[in-house]
Amino acid sequence: MKIVILAGGYGTRLSEETNEIPKPLVTIGDDPILWHIIKNFADQNLKEIIIAGGYKWESIKEFISKKFIEIEGSNITVTNTGLDTCTGGRVKRLEPSLEDESNYPFLVTYGDGLADINYHTLVDHHLRMRQKKGALVTLTAVNPPSRFGRLRVEKGLCSIFTEKGQDPEGWINAGFYLVEPQVLDLIPGDGCVWEKDILPQLATQGRLAVYQHPGEFQMMDTWRDRIYLEKVWAEGDAFWTRWAHE
């Protein structure tokens, strides 16, 4: 299975770091988050990886050329998909590299998110949903703990109040997608936003499946997120490495 990592954005919410480097090269511990993402894939024997670069993509290419020669059997390429190309457009630009006579799905994710997903389980779920429901994309949903208490307001009164914790209805998109190759035909060009133009369209058609991942997920979108991931890594129990030790 081929993996696409979208890594072309400006990372403005981490501007303290991303003025000099692209966000996927911001470190957790001694290594960039991109290293952690790729290592997680490689540990599950997923080594066909295409990185869709844009902002400071040359830095990512240089990092890959130096760092990942140690992963045996890996095939990692970095492609410049344009400075201002939107997420769907970046995937479309990779179409020549994603064409496959076997018509096998590929995985799309972002260069700033970590999870303890068993990707083989995700693939199995997607293939079942493709067969049963005609799904073209399966997104991974997680149920993260809320940073805030939960309220329900009825007629001006609070009928439910819970402290911080998981909301059983609070599933969110974790940004790991299994994608059928024919979805590439739905992407018109560089201005296409994957999350706004493609996913809602498939949901309306009943062709967007969901894999409800029971484990953990954390993106590195803000400085607060980075501090949390640094803490988890320093404590020696990073959730994105646990599956390999089960």
Biotite code that builds the C-alpha atoms (Angstrom):
import biotite.structure as struc

atoms = struc.array([
    struc.Atom([0.000, 0.000, 0.000], chain_id="A", res_id=1, res_name="MET", atom_name="CA", element="C"),
    struc.Atom([1.258, 3.443, -0.915], chain_id="A", res_id=2, res_name="LYS", atom_name="CA", element="C"),
    struc.Atom([1.214, 6.197, 1.694], chain_id="A", res_id=3, res_name="ILE", atom_name="CA", element="C"),
    struc.Atom([0.747, 9.889, 0.857], chain_id="A", res_id=4, res_name="VAL", atom_name="CA", element="C"),
    struc.Atom([1.842, 12.377, 3.526], chain_id="A", res_id=5, res_name="ILE", atom_name="CA", element="C"),
    struc.Atom([0.582, 15.926, 2.934], chain_id="A", res_id=6, res_name="LEU", atom_name="CA", element="C"),
    struc.Atom([3.427, 18.153, 4.070], chain_id="A", res_id=7, res_name="ALA", atom_name="CA", element="C"),
    struc.Atom([3.186, 21.352, 2.056], chain_id="A", res_id=8, res_name="GLY", atom_name="CA", element="C"),
    struc.Atom([1.445, 23.861, 4.319], chain_id="A", res_id=9, res_name="GLY", atom_name="CA", element="C"),
    struc.Atom([2.918, 26.967, 5.921], chain_id="A", res_id=10, res_name="TYR", atom_name="CA", element="C"),
    struc.Atom([2.304, 25.873, 9.546], chain_id="A", res_id=11, res_name="GLY", atom_name="CA", element="C"),
    struc.Atom([1.365, 29.397, 10.614], chain_id="A", res_id=12, res_name="THR", atom_name="CA", element="C"),
    struc.Atom([0.071, 28.364, 14.053], chain_id="A", res_id=13, res_name="ARG", atom_name="CA", element="C"),
    struc.Atom([3.601, 27.245, 14.911], chain_id="A", res_id=14, res_name="LEU", atom_name="CA", element="C"),
    struc.Atom([5.224, 30.297, 13.368], chain_id="A", res_id=15, res_name="SER", atom_name="CA", element="C"),
    struc.Atom([7.822, 30.404, 16.172], chain_id="A", res_id=16, res_name="GLU", atom_name="CA", element="C"),
    struc.Atom([9.314, 27.307, 14.525], chain_id="A", res_id=17, res_name="GLU", atom_name="CA", element="C"),
    struc.Atom([8.068, 27.354, 10.952], chain_id="A", res_id=18, res_name="THR", atom_name="CA", element="C"),
    struc.Atom([9.626, 30.640, 9.897], chain_id="A", res_id=19, res_name="ASN", atom_name="CA", element="C"),
    struc.Atom([12.801, 28.646, 9.306], chain_id="A", res_id=20, res_name="GLU", atom_name="CA", element="C"),
    struc.Atom([11.596, 25.080, 8.683], chain_id="A", res_id=21, res_name="ILE", atom_name="CA", element="C"),
    struc.Atom([8.410, 23.383, 7.421], chain_id="A", res_id=22, res_name="PRO", atom_name="CA", element="C"),
    struc.Atom([6.085, 22.097, 10.141], chain_id="A", res_id=23, res_name="LYS", atom_name="CA", element="C"),
    struc.Atom([6.820, 18.379, 9.526], chain_id="A", res_id=24, res_name="PRO", atom_name="CA", element="C"),
    struc.Atom([10.418, 19.067, 10.587], chain_id="A", res_id=25, res_name="LEU", atom_name="CA", element="C"),
    struc.Atom([9.454, 20.538, 13.974], chain_id="A", res_id=26, res_name="VAL", atom_name="CA", element="C"),
    struc.Atom([10.909, 18.147, 16.516], chain_id="A", res_id=27, res_name="THR", atom_name="CA", element="C"),
    struc.Atom([9.499, 15.873, 19.185], chain_id="A", res_id=28, res_name="ILE", atom_name="CA", element="C"),
    struc.Atom([12.474, 14.878, 21.283], chain_id="A", res_id=29, res_name="GLY", atom_name="CA", element="C"),
    struc.Atom([15.487, 14.826, 18.989], chain_id="A", res_id=30, res_name="ASP", atom_name="CA", element="C"),
    struc.Atom([13.664, 14.034, 15.751], chain_id="A", res_id=31, res_name="ASP", atom_name="CA", element="C"),
    struc.Atom([11.085, 15.809, 13.562], chain_id="A", res_id=32, res_name="PRO", atom_name="CA", element="C"),
    struc.Atom([7.460, 14.732, 13.820], chain_id="A", res_id=33, res_name="ILE", atom_name="CA", element="C"),
    struc.Atom([7.818, 13.484, 10.228], chain_id="A", res_id=34, res_name="LEU", atom_name="CA", element="C"),
    struc.Atom([10.374, 10.933, 11.468], chain_id="A", res_id=35, res_name="TRP", atom_name="CA", element="C"),
    struc.Atom([7.904, 9.664, 14.062], chain_id="A", res_id=36, res_name="HIS", atom_name="CA", element="C"),
    struc.Atom([5.142, 9.369, 11.439], chain_id="A", res_id=37, res_name="ILE", atom_name="CA", element="C"),
    struc.Atom([7.283, 7.486, 8.927], chain_id="A", res_id=38, res_name="ILE", atom_name="CA", element="C"),
    struc.Atom([8.792, 5.242, 11.593], chain_id="A", res_id=39, res_name="LYS", atom_name="CA", element="C"),
    struc.Atom([5.285, 4.301, 12.718], chain_id="A", res_id=40, res_name="ASN", atom_name="CA", element="C"),
    struc.Atom([4.415, 3.260, 9.166], chain_id="A", res_id=41, res_name="PHE", atom_name="CA", element="C"),
    struc.Atom([7.705, 1.415, 8.679], chain_id="A", res_id=42, res_name="ALA", atom_name="CA", element="C"),
    struc.Atom([7.218, -0.516, 11.926], chain_id="A", res_id=43, res_name="ASP", atom_name="CA", element="C"),
    struc.Atom([4.042, -1.908, 10.327], chain_id="A", res_id=44, res_name="GLN", atom_name="CA", element="C"),
    struc.Atom([5.955, -2.761, 7.144], chain_id="A", res_id=45, res_name="ASN", atom_name="CA", element="C"),
    struc.Atom([4.472, 0.138, 5.164], chain_id="A", res_id=46, res_name="LEU", atom_name="CA", element="C"),
    struc.Atom([7.458, 1.612, 3.349], chain_id="A", res_id=47, res_name="LYS", atom_name="CA", element="C"),
    struc.Atom([6.136, 2.971, 0.032], chain_id="A", res_id=48, res_name="GLU", atom_name="CA", element="C"),
    struc.Atom([5.795, 6.626, 1.023], chain_id="A", res_id=49, res_name="ILE", atom_name="CA", element="C"),
    struc.Atom([5.261, 9.744, -1.076], chain_id="A", res_id=50, res_name="ILE", atom_name="CA", element="C"),
    struc.Atom([5.615, 13.098, 0.668], chain_id="A", res_id=51, res_name="ILE", atom_name="CA", element="C"),
    struc.Atom([3.660, 15.926, -0.955], chain_id="A", res_id=52, res_name="ALA", atom_name="CA", element="C"),
    struc.Atom([5.799, 18.957, -0.189], chain_id="A", res_id=53, res_name="GLY", atom_name="CA", element="C"),
    struc.Atom([5.301, 22.646, -0.835], chain_id="A", res_id=54, res_name="GLY", atom_name="CA", element="C"),
    struc.Atom([6.570, 25.220, 1.669], chain_id="A", res_id=55, res_name="TYR", atom_name="CA", element="C"),
    struc.Atom([10.329, 24.658, 2.111], chain_id="A", res_id=56, res_name="LYS", atom_name="CA", element="C"),
    struc.Atom([9.987, 21.221, 0.515], chain_id="A", res_id=57, res_name="TRP", atom_name="CA", element="C"),
    struc.Atom([13.716, 21.103, -0.241], chain_id="A", res_id=58, res_name="GLU", atom_name="CA", element="C"),
    struc.Atom([14.410, 20.893, 3.513], chain_id="A", res_id=59, res_name="SER", atom_name="CA", element="C"),
    struc.Atom([12.170, 17.841, 3.770], chain_id="A", res_id=60, res_name="ILE", atom_name="CA", element="C"),
    struc.Atom([13.887, 16.224, 0.790], chain_id="A", res_id=61, res_name="LYS", atom_name="CA", element="C"),
    struc.Atom([17.303, 16.832, 2.348], chain_id="A", res_id=62, res_name="GLU", atom_name="CA", element="C"),
    struc.Atom([16.162, 15.392, 5.680], chain_id="A", res_id=63, res_name="PHE", atom_name="CA", element="C"),
    struc.Atom([14.767, 12.254, 4.038], chain_id="A", res_id=64, res_name="ILE", atom_name="CA", element="C"),
    struc.Atom([17.927, 11.669, 2.013], chain_id="A", res_id=65, res_name="SER", atom_name="CA", element="C"),
    struc.Atom([20.049, 11.759, 5.163], chain_id="A", res_id=66, res_name="LYS", atom_name="CA", element="C"),
    struc.Atom([17.801, 10.083, 7.714], chain_id="A", res_id=67, res_name="LYS", atom_name="CA", element="C"),
    struc.Atom([15.930, 7.249, 6.091], chain_id="A", res_id=68, res_name="PHE", atom_name="CA", element="C"),
    struc.Atom([18.642, 5.274, 4.413], chain_id="A", res_id=69, res_name="ILE", atom_name="CA", element="C"),
    struc.Atom([18.551, 3.109, 7.549], chain_id="A", res_id=70, res_name="GLU", atom_name="CA", element="C"),
    struc.Atom([15.029, 1.751, 6.952], chain_id="A", res_id=71, res_name="ILE", atom_name="CA", element="C"),
    struc.Atom([15.618, -1.401, 4.949], chain_id="A", res_id=72, res_name="GLU", atom_name="CA", element="C"),
    struc.Atom([13.397, -1.759, 1.905], chain_id="A", res_id=73, res_name="GLY", atom_name="CA", element="C"),
    struc.Atom([11.954, 1.727, 2.164], chain_id="A", res_id=74, res_name="SER", atom_name="CA", element="C"),
    struc.Atom([11.011, 3.777, -0.882], chain_id="A", res_id=75, res_name="ASN", atom_name="CA", element="C"),
    struc.Atom([10.417, 7.354, 0.248], chain_id="A", res_id=76, res_name="ILE", atom_name="CA", element="C"),
    struc.Atom([10.088, 10.153, -2.279], chain_id="A", res_id=77, res_name="THR", atom_name="CA", element="C"),
    struc.Atom([9.494, 13.875, -1.801], chain_id="A", res_id=78, res_name="VAL", atom_name="CA", element="C"),
    struc.Atom([7.589, 15.743, -4.504], chain_id="A", res_id=79, res_name="THR", atom_name="CA", element="C"),
    struc.Atom([7.105, 19.484, -4.853], chain_id="A", res_id=80, res_name="ASN", atom_name="CA", element="C"),
    struc.Atom([3.320, 19.817, -5.247], chain_id="A", res_id=81, res_name="THR", atom_name="CA", element="C"),
    struc.Atom([3.315, 23.609, -5.292], chain_id="A", res_id=82, res_name="GLY", atom_name="CA", element="C"),
    struc.Atom([3.578, 26.358, -2.740], chain_id="A", res_id=83, res_name="LEU", atom_name="CA", element="C"),
    struc.Atom([-0.114, 27.294, -2.552], chain_id="A", res_id=84, res_name="ASP", atom_name="CA", element="C"),
    struc.Atom([-1.760, 24.098, -3.799], chain_id="A", res_id=85, res_name="THR", atom_name="CA", element="C"),
    struc.Atom([-4.681, 22.958, -1.622], chain_id="A", res_id=86, res_name="CYS", atom_name="CA", element="C"),
    struc.Atom([-4.826, 19.529, 0.020], chain_id="A", res_id=87, res_name="THR", atom_name="CA", element="C"),
    struc.Atom([-6.945, 17.857, -2.659], chain_id="A", res_id=88, res_name="GLY", atom_name="CA", element="C"),
    struc.Atom([-4.813, 19.417, -5.355], chain_id="A", res_id=89, res_name="GLY", atom_name="CA", element="C"),
    struc.Atom([-1.673, 17.972, -3.803], chain_id="A", res_id=90, res_name="ARG", atom_name="CA", element="C"),
    struc.Atom([-3.140, 14.478, -3.978], chain_id="A", res_id=91, res_name="VAL", atom_name="CA", element="C"),
    struc.Atom([-4.160, 15.060, -7.603], chain_id="A", res_id=92, res_name="LYS", atom_name="CA", element="C"),
    struc.Atom([-0.631, 16.151, -8.537], chain_id="A", res_id=93, res_name="ARG", atom_name="CA", element="C"),
    struc.Atom([0.622, 12.771, -7.330], chain_id="A", res_id=94, res_name="LEU", atom_name="CA", element="C"),
    struc.Atom([-1.722, 10.865, -9.651], chain_id="A", res_id=95, res_name="GLU", atom_name="CA", element="C"),
    struc.Atom([1.063, 9.464, -11.891], chain_id="A", res_id=96, res_name="PRO", atom_name="CA", element="C"),
    struc.Atom([2.744, 7.960, -8.826], chain_id="A", res_id=97, res_name="SER", atom_name="CA", element="C"),
    struc.Atom([-0.513, 6.562, -7.433], chain_id="A", res_id=98, res_name="LEU", atom_name="CA", element="C"),
    struc.Atom([-1.710, 4.791, -10.560], chain_id="A", res_id=99, res_name="GLU", atom_name="CA", element="C"),
    struc.Atom([-1.673, 1.063, -9.899], chain_id="A", res_id=100, res_name="ASP", atom_name="CA", element="C"),
    struc.Atom([-2.891, -1.757, -12.134], chain_id="A", res_id=101, res_name="GLU", atom_name="CA", element="C"),
    struc.Atom([-4.071, -3.663, -9.045], chain_id="A", res_id=102, res_name="SER", atom_name="CA", element="C"),
    struc.Atom([-6.564, -0.850, -8.267], chain_id="A", res_id=103, res_name="ASN", atom_name="CA", element="C"),
    struc.Atom([-5.525, -1.084, -4.615], chain_id="A", res_id=104, res_name="TYR", atom_name="CA", element="C"),
    struc.Atom([-6.399, 1.800, -2.256], chain_id="A", res_id=105, res_name="PRO", atom_name="CA", element="C"),
    struc.Atom([-3.751, 4.180, -0.982], chain_id="A", res_id=106, res_name="PHE", atom_name="CA", element="C"),
    struc.Atom([-3.543, 5.959, 2.365], chain_id="A", res_id=107, res_name="LEU", atom_name="CA", element="C"),
    struc.Atom([-3.524, 9.747, 2.754], chain_id="A", res_id=108, res_name="VAL", atom_name="CA", element="C"),
    struc.Atom([-2.553, 11.536, 5.958], chain_id="A", res_id=109, res_name="THR", atom_name="CA", element="C"),
    struc.Atom([-0.940, 14.753, 7.174], chain_id="A", res_id=110, res_name="TYR", atom_name="CA", element="C"),
    struc.Atom([2.593, 15.577, 8.273], chain_id="A", res_id=111, res_name="GLY", atom_name="CA", element="C"),
    struc.Atom([1.531, 16.736, 11.734], chain_id="A", res_id=112, res_name="ASP", atom_name="CA", element="C"),
    struc.Atom([-0.542, 13.932, 13.305], chain_id="A", res_id=113, res_name="GLY", atom_name="CA", element="C"),
    struc.Atom([0.333, 10.850, 15.354], chain_id="A", res_id=114, res_name="LEU", atom_name="CA", element="C"),
    struc.Atom([-1.825, 7.861, 16.283], chain_id="A", res_id=115, res_name="ALA", atom_name="CA", element="C"),
    struc.Atom([-1.566, 4.241, 17.441], chain_id="A", res_id=116, res_name="ASP", atom_name="CA", element="C"),
    struc.Atom([-3.600, 2.904, 14.524], chain_id="A", res_id=117, res_name="ILE", atom_name="CA", element="C"),
    struc.Atom([-3.087, -0.642, 13.296], chain_id="A", res_id=118, res_name="ASN", atom_name="CA", element="C"),
    struc.Atom([-3.189, 0.173, 9.592], chain_id="A", res_id=119, res_name="TYR", atom_name="CA", element="C"),
    struc.Atom([-3.815, -3.411, 8.547], chain_id="A", res_id=120, res_name="HIS", atom_name="CA", element="C"),
    struc.Atom([-7.033, -3.358, 10.594], chain_id="A", res_id=121, res_name="THR", atom_name="CA", element="C"),
    struc.Atom([-7.965, -0.071, 8.919], chain_id="A", res_id=122, res_name="LEU", atom_name="CA", element="C"),
    struc.Atom([-7.405, -1.608, 5.469], chain_id="A", res_id=123, res_name="VAL", atom_name="CA", element="C"),
    struc.Atom([-9.538, -4.631, 6.331], chain_id="A", res_id=124, res_name="ASP", atom_name="CA", element="C"),
    struc.Atom([-12.358, -2.346, 7.474], chain_id="A", res_id=125, res_name="HIS", atom_name="CA", element="C"),
    struc.Atom([-12.130, -0.254, 4.307], chain_id="A", res_id=126, res_name="HIS", atom_name="CA", element="C"),
    struc.Atom([-12.222, -3.289, 2.022], chain_id="A", res_id=127, res_name="LEU", atom_name="CA", element="C"),
    struc.Atom([-15.338, -4.583, 3.804], chain_id="A", res_id=128, res_name="ARG", atom_name="CA", element="C"),
    struc.Atom([-17.052, -1.197, 3.477], chain_id="A", res_id=129, res_name="MET", atom_name="CA", element="C"),
    struc.Atom([-16.035, -0.985, -0.175], chain_id="A", res_id=130, res_name="ARG", atom_name="CA", element="C"),
    struc.Atom([-17.638, -4.349, -0.850], chain_id="A", res_id=131, res_name="GLN", atom_name="CA", element="C"),
    struc.Atom([-20.780, -3.860, 1.247], chain_id="A", res_id=132, res_name="LYS", atom_name="CA", element="C"),
    struc.Atom([-21.485, -0.145, 0.832], chain_id="A", res_id=133, res_name="LYS", atom_name="CA", element="C"),
    struc.Atom([-19.503, 0.948, -2.199], chain_id="A", res_id=134, res_name="GLY", atom_name="CA", element="C"),
    struc.Atom([-17.288, 3.206, -0.070], chain_id="A", res_id=135, res_name="ALA", atom_name="CA", element="C"),
    struc.Atom([-14.629, 5.128, -1.955], chain_id="A", res_id=136, res_name="LEU", atom_name="CA", element="C"),
    struc.Atom([-12.924, 6.645, 1.104], chain_id="A", res_id=137, res_name="VAL", atom_name="CA", element="C"),
    struc.Atom([-12.696, 5.508, 4.710], chain_id="A", res_id=138, res_name="THR", atom_name="CA", element="C"),
    struc.Atom([-11.722, 8.173, 7.221], chain_id="A", res_id=139, res_name="LEU", atom_name="CA", element="C"),
    struc.Atom([-10.434, 7.369, 10.673], chain_id="A", res_id=140, res_name="THR", atom_name="CA", element="C"),
    struc.Atom([-12.413, 8.861, 13.556], chain_id="A", res_id=141, res_name="ALA", atom_name="CA", element="C"),
    struc.Atom([-11.230, 9.149, 17.158], chain_id="A", res_id=142, res_name="VAL", atom_name="CA", element="C"),
    struc.Atom([-12.949, 10.090, 20.382], chain_id="A", res_id=143, res_name="ASN", atom_name="CA", element="C"),
    struc.Atom([-10.406, 12.297, 22.193], chain_id="A", res_id=144, res_name="PRO", atom_name="CA", element="C"),
    struc.Atom([-10.840, 13.626, 25.716], chain_id="A", res_id=145, res_name="PRO", atom_name="CA", element="C"),
    struc.Atom([-12.376, 17.076, 25.737], chain_id="A", res_id=146, res_name="SER", atom_name="CA", element="C"),
    struc.Atom([-10.382, 19.946, 27.207], chain_id="A", res_id=147, res_name="ARG", atom_name="CA", element="C"),
    struc.Atom([-13.637, 21.436, 28.471], chain_id="A", res_id=148, res_name="PHE", atom_name="CA", element="C"),
    struc.Atom([-16.699, 20.397, 30.447], chain_id="A", res_id=149, res_name="GLY", atom_name="CA", element="C"),
    struc.Atom([-19.799, 19.387, 28.489], chain_id="A", res_id=150, res_name="ARG", atom_name="CA", element="C"),
    struc.Atom([-23.137, 21.161, 28.832], chain_id="A", res_id=151, res_name="LEU", atom_name="CA", element="C"),
    struc.Atom([-26.637, 20.671, 27.524], chain_id="A", res_id=152, res_name="ARG", atom_name="CA", element="C"),
    struc.Atom([-28.887, 23.716, 27.747], chain_id="A", res_id=153, res_name="VAL", atom_name="CA", element="C"),
    struc.Atom([-32.684, 23.331, 27.668], chain_id="A", res_id=154, res_name="GLU", atom_name="CA", element="C"),
    struc.Atom([-35.060, 26.266, 28.157], chain_id="A", res_id=155, res_name="LYS", atom_name="CA", element="C"),
    struc.Atom([-32.348, 28.381, 29.713], chain_id="A", res_id=156, res_name="GLY", atom_name="CA", element="C"),
    struc.Atom([-31.314, 25.704, 32.241], chain_id="A", res_id=157, res_name="LEU", atom_name="CA", element="C"),
    struc.Atom([-28.320, 23.394, 32.246], chain_id="A", res_id=158, res_name="CYS", atom_name="CA", element="C"),
    struc.Atom([-29.728, 19.850, 32.098], chain_id="A", res_id=159, res_name="SER", atom_name="CA", element="C"),
    struc.Atom([-26.361, 18.078, 31.734], chain_id="A", res_id=160, res_name="ILE", atom_name="CA", element="C"),
    struc.Atom([-23.026, 19.095, 33.150], chain_id="A", res_id=161, res_name="PHE", atom_name="CA", element="C"),
    struc.Atom([-19.987, 16.834, 32.964], chain_id="A", res_id=162, res_name="THR", atom_name="CA", element="C"),
    struc.Atom([-16.379, 17.600, 33.771], chain_id="A", res_id=163, res_name="GLU", atom_name="CA", element="C"),
    struc.Atom([-13.565, 17.077, 31.286], chain_id="A", res_id=164, res_name="LYS", atom_name="CA", element="C"),
    struc.Atom([-13.530, 13.640, 29.717], chain_id="A", res_id=165, res_name="GLY", atom_name="CA", element="C"),
    struc.Atom([-14.579, 11.728, 26.646], chain_id="A", res_id=166, res_name="GLN", atom_name="CA", element="C"),
    struc.Atom([-17.874, 12.667, 25.037], chain_id="A", res_id=167, res_name="ASP", atom_name="CA", element="C"),
    struc.Atom([-19.453, 9.471, 23.600], chain_id="A", res_id=168, res_name="PRO", atom_name="CA", element="C"),
    struc.Atom([-20.819, 11.552, 20.724], chain_id="A", res_id=169, res_name="GLU", atom_name="CA", element="C"),
    struc.Atom([-17.598, 13.483, 20.175], chain_id="A", res_id=170, res_name="GLY", atom_name="CA", element="C"),
    struc.Atom([-16.037, 11.607, 17.260], chain_id="A", res_id=171, res_name="TRP", atom_name="CA", element="C"),
    struc.Atom([-13.643, 13.708, 15.179], chain_id="A", res_id=172, res_name="ILE", atom_name="CA", element="C"),
    struc.Atom([-11.697, 13.221, 11.985], chain_id="A", res_id=173, res_name="ASN", atom_name="CA", element="C"),
    struc.Atom([-8.140, 12.054, 12.741], chain_id="A", res_id=174, res_name="ALA", atom_name="CA", element="C"),
    struc.Atom([-6.904, 12.579, 9.190], chain_id="A", res_id=175, res_name="GLY", atom_name="CA", element="C"),
    struc.Atom([-5.968, 9.052, 8.120], chain_id="A", res_id=176, res_name="PHE", atom_name="CA", element="C"),
    struc.Atom([-7.834, 8.097, 4.932], chain_id="A", res_id=177, res_name="TYR", atom_name="CA", element="C"),
    struc.Atom([-8.006, 4.946, 2.809], chain_id="A", res_id=178, res_name="LEU", atom_name="CA", element="C"),
    struc.Atom([-8.710, 6.148, -0.731], chain_id="A", res_id=179, res_name="VAL", atom_name="CA", element="C"),
    struc.Atom([-9.787, 4.308, -3.864], chain_id="A", res_id=180, res_name="GLU", atom_name="CA", element="C"),
    struc.Atom([-7.834, 5.392, -6.979], chain_id="A", res_id=181, res_name="PRO", atom_name="CA", element="C"),
    struc.Atom([-10.997, 6.498, -8.836], chain_id="A", res_id=182, res_name="GLN", atom_name="CA", element="C"),
    struc.Atom([-11.413, 9.316, -6.308], chain_id="A", res_id=183, res_name="VAL", atom_name="CA", element="C"),
    struc.Atom([-8.568, 11.064, -8.149], chain_id="A", res_id=184, res_name="LEU", atom_name="CA", element="C"),
    struc.Atom([-11.032, 11.669, -10.992], chain_id="A", res_id=185, res_name="ASP", atom_name="CA", element="C"),
    struc.Atom([-13.177, 13.771, -8.638], chain_id="A", res_id=186, res_name="LEU", atom_name="CA", element="C"),
    struc.Atom([-10.377, 16.253, -7.915], chain_id="A", res_id=187, res_name="ILE", atom_name="CA", element="C"),
    struc.Atom([-10.514, 19.111, -10.457], chain_id="A", res_id=188, res_name="PRO", atom_name="CA", element="C"),
    struc.Atom([-7.151, 20.729, -9.750], chain_id="A", res_id=189, res_name="GLY", atom_name="CA", element="C"),
    struc.Atom([-4.892, 22.700, -7.420], chain_id="A", res_id=190, res_name="ASP", atom_name="CA", element="C"),
    struc.Atom([-7.691, 24.678, -5.768], chain_id="A", res_id=191, res_name="GLY", atom_name="CA", element="C"),
    struc.Atom([-9.518, 21.594, -4.511], chain_id="A", res_id=192, res_name="CYS", atom_name="CA", element="C"),
    struc.Atom([-9.655, 21.266, -0.717], chain_id="A", res_id=193, res_name="VAL", atom_name="CA", element="C"),
    struc.Atom([-9.862, 17.613, 0.269], chain_id="A", res_id=194, res_name="TRP", atom_name="CA", element="C"),
    struc.Atom([-11.743, 18.288, 3.499], chain_id="A", res_id=195, res_name="GLU", atom_name="CA", element="C"),
    struc.Atom([-14.281, 20.750, 2.015], chain_id="A", res_id=196, res_name="LYS", atom_name="CA", element="C"),
    struc.Atom([-14.749, 19.656, -1.579], chain_id="A", res_id=197, res_name="ASP", atom_name="CA", element="C"),
    struc.Atom([-14.264, 15.880, -1.645], chain_id="A", res_id=198, res_name="ILE", atom_name="CA", element="C"),
    struc.Atom([-15.231, 14.425, 1.734], chain_id="A", res_id=199, res_name="LEU", atom_name="CA", element="C"),
    struc.Atom([-18.631, 16.227, 2.013], chain_id="A", res_id=200, res_name="PRO", atom_name="CA", element="C"),
    struc.Atom([-19.459, 15.166, -1.547], chain_id="A", res_id=201, res_name="GLN", atom_name="CA", element="C"),
    struc.Atom([-18.745, 11.510, -0.757], chain_id="A", res_id=202, res_name="LEU", atom_name="CA", element="C"),
    struc.Atom([-20.673, 11.739, 2.522], chain_id="A", res_id=203, res_name="ALA", atom_name="CA", element="C"),
    struc.Atom([-23.740, 13.037, 0.671], chain_id="A", res_id=204, res_name="THR", atom_name="CA", element="C"),
    struc.Atom([-23.456, 10.133, -1.778], chain_id="A", res_id=205, res_name="GLN", atom_name="CA", element="C"),
    struc.Atom([-23.145, 7.590, 1.033], chain_id="A", res_id=206, res_name="GLY", atom_name="CA", element="C"),
    struc.Atom([-19.661, 6.596, -0.086], chain_id="A", res_id=207, res_name="ARG", atom_name="CA", element="C"),
    struc.Atom([-17.615, 7.903, 2.859], chain_id="A", res_id=208, res_name="LEU", atom_name="CA", element="C"),
    struc.Atom([-17.004, 5.146, 5.403], chain_id="A", res_id=209, res_name="ALA", atom_name="CA", element="C"),
    struc.Atom([-15.743, 5.645, 8.952], chain_id="A", res_id=210, res_name="VAL", atom_name="CA", element="C"),
    struc.Atom([-13.320, 3.535, 10.949], chain_id="A", res_id=211, res_name="TYR", atom_name="CA", element="C"),
    struc.Atom([-13.842, 4.300, 14.650], chain_id="A", res_id=212, res_name="GLN", atom_name="CA", element="C"),
    struc.Atom([-10.366, 3.932, 16.077], chain_id="A", res_id=213, res_name="HIS", atom_name="CA", element="C"),
    struc.Atom([-10.493, 3.011, 19.774], chain_id="A", res_id=214, res_name="PRO", atom_name="CA", element="C"),
    struc.Atom([-6.981, 4.262, 20.533], chain_id="A", res_id=215, res_name="GLY", atom_name="CA", element="C"),
    struc.Atom([-5.171, 7.575, 20.725], chain_id="A", res_id=216, res_name="GLU", atom_name="CA", element="C"),
    struc.Atom([-4.463, 10.440, 18.367], chain_id="A", res_id=217, res_name="PHE", atom_name="CA", element="C"),
    struc.Atom([-2.830, 13.834, 18.658], chain_id="A", res_id=218, res_name="GLN", atom_name="CA", element="C"),
    struc.Atom([-2.005, 16.420, 16.045], chain_id="A", res_id=219, res_name="MET", atom_name="CA", element="C"),
    struc.Atom([0.669, 19.068, 16.430], chain_id="A", res_id=220, res_name="MET", atom_name="CA", element="C"),
    struc.Atom([-1.233, 22.143, 15.353], chain_id="A", res_id=221, res_name="ASP", atom_name="CA", element="C"),
    struc.Atom([-0.309, 24.582, 18.126], chain_id="A", res_id=222, res_name="THR", atom_name="CA", element="C"),
    struc.Atom([2.441, 25.225, 20.643], chain_id="A", res_id=223, res_name="TRP", atom_name="CA", element="C"),
    struc.Atom([0.291, 23.567, 23.324], chain_id="A", res_id=224, res_name="ARG", atom_name="CA", element="C"),
    struc.Atom([0.102, 20.410, 21.179], chain_id="A", res_id=225, res_name="ASP", atom_name="CA", element="C"),
    struc.Atom([3.841, 20.322, 20.743], chain_id="A", res_id=226, res_name="ARG", atom_name="CA", element="C"),
    struc.Atom([4.462, 20.645, 24.496], chain_id="A", res_id=227, res_name="ILE", atom_name="CA", element="C"),
    struc.Atom([2.066, 17.742, 25.119], chain_id="A", res_id=228, res_name="TYR", atom_name="CA", element="C"),
    struc.Atom([3.770, 15.487, 22.556], chain_id="A", res_id=229, res_name="LEU", atom_name="CA", element="C"),
    struc.Atom([7.198, 16.380, 23.946], chain_id="A", res_id=230, res_name="GLU", atom_name="CA", element="C"),
    struc.Atom([5.986, 15.399, 27.419], chain_id="A", res_id=231, res_name="LYS", atom_name="CA", element="C"),
    struc.Atom([4.558, 12.073, 26.229], chain_id="A", res_id=232, res_name="VAL", atom_name="CA", element="C"),
    struc.Atom([7.774, 11.243, 24.375], chain_id="A", res_id=233, res_name="TRP", atom_name="CA", element="C"),
    struc.Atom([10.005, 12.222, 27.298], chain_id="A", res_id=234, res_name="ALA", atom_name="CA", element="C"),
    struc.Atom([8.028, 9.950, 29.631], chain_id="A", res_id=235, res_name="GLU", atom_name="CA", element="C"),
    struc.Atom([8.974, 6.981, 27.459], chain_id="A", res_id=236, res_name="GLY", atom_name="CA", element="C"),
    struc.Atom([5.449, 5.760, 26.707], chain_id="A", res_id=237, res_name="ASP", atom_name="CA", element="C"),
    struc.Atom([4.617, 7.403, 23.398], chain_id="A", res_id=238, res_name="ALA", atom_name="CA", element="C"),
    struc.Atom([1.223, 6.033, 22.301], chain_id="A", res_id=239, res_name="PHE", atom_name="CA", element="C"),
    struc.Atom([2.226, 5.955, 18.628], chain_id="A", res_id=240, res_name="TRP", atom_name="CA", element="C"),
    struc.Atom([4.845, 3.271, 19.376], chain_id="A", res_id=241, res_name="THR", atom_name="CA", element="C"),
    struc.Atom([2.800, 1.030, 21.675], chain_id="A", res_id=242, res_name="ARG", atom_name="CA", element="C"),
    struc.Atom([1.129, -1.170, 19.076], chain_id="A", res_id=243, res_name="TRP", atom_name="CA", element="C"),
    struc.Atom([4.495, -2.651, 18.044], chain_id="A", res_id=244, res_name="ALA", atom_name="CA", element="C"),
    struc.Atom([5.007, -4.042, 21.559], chain_id="A", res_id=245, res_name="HIS", atom_name="CA", element="C"),
    struc.Atom([1.622, -5.752, 21.917], chain_id="A", res_id=246, res_name="GLU", atom_name="CA", element="C"),
])
